Amino acid sequence: MRAVEPLPKCPQCGGLARPNVLMFGDWEWDERRTAEQEGRLERWLDEIRGRRLAVVEIGAGQAVPTVRRFSESVTQMLGASLIRINPREPDGADVAIPLGALDALRRLTAMLAG
């Protein structure tokens, strides 16, 4: 991608605006928004504790396993089941579905409806 003018500007300082995405080695990352989101997530996880739950993970591979680890951590913490939808790397879940996301979700929907 090659950015072209006009580039977005920060409404406060007039400098070049940047996405709120953390990149490796990013020393200008503003973590306030992420910290707020993490707080809301923790409160929500506390609220749903004790319920019968399933975590549906879609497309998380092993090359950058952050999402997989999060899904596994949450399922363990809540005693939930893990449904992993991934056409190439579905292993390591309670229910491993080796399909693409749309196909898997359509099949799950049909199973639950019928």
C-alpha positions in Angstrom: 0.0 0.0 0.0 1.2 3.5 -0.8 -0.5 6.3 1.1 -1.3 9.4 -1.0 -2.3 12.9 0.1 -4.3 14.1 1.7 -3.3 12.0 4.7 -5.5 12.0 7.9 -4.5 14.5 10.6 -4.9 14.4 14.3 -7.7 16.7 15.4 -5.8 17.7 18.5 -2.2 18.3 17.4 -2.5 18.4 13.6 0.1 15.7 13.2 -0.2 12.7 11.0 -3.0 10.5 12.4 -2.3 6.8 12.9 -4.6 3.8 13.5 -5.0 2.5 17.0 -3.1 -0.7 16.2 -0.1 -1.9 18.1 2.8 -2.9 15.9 6.0 -4.6 17.0 8.5 -2.1 18.4 5.9 0.7 18.4 7.0 3.1 21.1 4.3 5.7 20.4 1.4 3.3 21.2 -1.3 4.9 23.3 -2.6 2.0 25.4 -5.5 3.9 27.2 -8.2 2.7 24.8 -6.9 -0.9 24.9 -6.8 -0.8 28.7 -10.4 0.4 28.8 -11.5 -2.4 26.5 -9.6 -5.0 28.5 -11.3 -3.8 31.6 -14.7 -4.2 30.0 -13.8 -7.7 28.8 -12.7 -8.8 32.3 -15.9 -7.5 33.8 -18.0 -9.3 31.1 -16.0 -12.5 31.7 -16.7 -12.3 35.4 -20.5 -11.8 34.7 -20.8 -14.9 32.5 -18.7 -17.2 34.8 -20.7 -20.3 35.8 -22.8 -20.4 32.7 -22.7 -23.2 30.1 -20.6 -21.7 27.4 -18.8 -22.4 24.1 -16.1 -20.3 22.6 -16.2 -20.2 18.8 -12.8 -19.4 17.3 -12.6 -18.8 13.6 -9.4 -18.7 11.5 -6.8 -18.4 14.2 -3.7 -20.1 13.0 -0.5 -21.2 14.7 1.9 -18.7 13.0 0.8 -15.9 15.4 -1.0 -17.9 18.1 -2.2 -15.0 20.2 -5.9 -15.6 19.5 -5.6 -19.4 19.9 -3.9 -18.9 23.3 -6.6 -16.4 24.4 -9.4 -18.8 23.3 -7.8 -21.7 25.2 -7.2 -19.5 28.3 -10.8 -18.3 28.4 -12.3 -21.8 27.9 -10.1 -23.1 30.7 -11.0 -20.2 33.0 -14.7 -20.5 32.4 -15.0 -24.3 32.0 -16.3 -23.7 28.4 -16.0 -25.8 25.3 -13.8 -24.6 22.4 -15.0 -24.9 18.9 -12.2 -24.2 16.5 -13.0 -23.5 12.8 -9.9 -23.5 10.6 -9.5 -25.2 7.3 -5.8 -26.0 7.9 -5.2 -26.0 11.7 -8.3 -27.0 13.6 -6.5 -29.2 16.1 -6.4 -28.7 19.8 -10.1 -28.0 20.4 -13.1 -29.8 21.9 -14.7 -29.6 18.5 -12.3 -29.2 15.5 -14.0 -28.1 12.3 -11.6 -28.2 9.3 -13.7 -25.9 7.1 -13.7 -22.3 6.0 -15.6 -19.9 8.2 -18.7 -19.3 6.0 -19.2 -23.0 5.2 -18.7 -24.0 8.9 -21.1 -21.3 10.2 -23.8 -22.2 7.7 -23.5 -25.9 8.7 -23.6 -25.1 12.4 -26.6 -22.9 11.9 -28.5 -25.6 10.0 -27.7 -28.1 12.7 -28.9 -25.9 15.5 -32.1 -25.0 13.5 -33.0 -28.5 12.6 
